[in-house]
Amino acid sequence: MTSDQHTSTASSEKGQVSRRGLFAGIGGAAAMAAGGGALLSGGTAFAHDGTPLFWHQPGKTGAPEVHGVHLTFGADPTREMVVSWTTPTSVTGAKVHVGTLSGGYGRIVRADTVHYTDAKSGSEVLIHHARLDNLRPDTEYAYAAVHDGGTPMPGFFRTAPRGRARFTFTSFGDQGTPTMGKQTTPAGATSPIWVNDNLGSPAAGDVVAGVERIAPLLHLVNGDLCYANISDNRVRTWSDWFINNSRSARFRPWMPAAGNHENELGNGPIGYGAYQSYFSLPDAGGDDETRGLWYAFTVGSVRFISLNNDDVAYQDGGNSYVRGYSGGAQKRWLEAELSRTRANRDIDWIVVVMHQVVISTVDKFNGADRGIREEWVPLFDKYGVDLVVCGHEHHYERSFPIRGAQANDTLTPIPVSTDKSVSDTSKGTVHMVLGGGGTSAPSNALFFEPAQCRVITGVGPVGSNGKRPPIYVQEDAPWSASRDKTNPYGFAAFTVDPGNHPGDATRMEVTYYSVSGPFGELTAVDTFTLVRPRRDGRHS
């Protein structure tokens, strides 16, 4: 072992000991309400007789567990984090204990509770959101979520750095759950068996283990989170999704975009009531009906923008057809957001996370959508969006940087470079399809050879199934840079290197990993670099 390795190991062990002490302190703090005691500044709680209170077991009140704890950034990720969890019944005293590894638990933050009633089952779900503010940038915090009668659920997180800094984020879409939610009796069988009813697979669990091998600062979920809208029990499917992902999402924020399968008939005026209840997301200044469906936040020198493409996509893919639901409000917000961001010389990168795609080279699947090419892509071009991450198609591929479109029926994007290893995003936007998050219906075996694209250019009249059939036009795909035909599941990791001086080049080192097995074994499939000048240079 080298001296550097020894130092790293010692530091890691010190951090683990500190976390254990803090978590013990949380349990003691929760127990004091029942038995009385004192909390010392170091975070350890003691009863009046001097014995330590390390943990608090559930009381006899029948209180539900602290379920599905997950994190999201607040409006300012350097200072704000939201801790959320769910219960099936009302609870009292919902709160979060929070502290630093060195300073102990200094604070209790009360949670706000929202609720929705699932229109399919009639079940009510309560979601508790504790908004932690006045945090310090680039600092690790420990916390525990608890309500009266429940066992505290501990976790920790790091706030975002302020200003230009190095960090890593990850991204995938189209996950589902690895659990069984439906009973069916196969032909010839005498008893029913359990099957998955949300397009999930065991890989929906494997990818979470894979993300934790990278341990990013944050994770982007590119829509179609759990496919609750097609499951027999929508509430159970959401519950299973949070149980599966909480082993990552309680240690780092999972920032979502709503996909077509988040559209659940009867849940809210446009179908996103469950999604909007489960996630507390940065405010975009909209009304209650569209709350959380689009938003933005900044980490370091990267502005992340989350969009809901059901507003502009032609495809009829949810429980209800809601194209145009915002009346143009989302587009107006997007242009204003992009304009402000590009005027901000502290922001180098613009990353858009959304669901339906601008590019795809698979046959007999969803295809690309002209509606997005019409509404969003001209704004991406005008304001120089660097990177777009999507799902919807259940495979991996990426484009060359694109800017502008051919004057044809499909608005074919025009590549500005054909270099597969380095893309200058100041000249064009790179699009990535990252739809291998665990769905049982991968599309990586459906690629056109040579590369072609089916584009939805409109929809026909409503058919007997209640859906509007897509109208497809096929195009060449000169923008296609890389695609993975071999591996159905995986995610991408992005490491931001801000550069050292004003006017330097800033880079994102990108790796797409395939994932296999319950321990999230990773294989690097595609590696490349995004590069652009820093915005603080004299000529930027």
Disulfide bonds with the S-S distance in Angstrom:
none
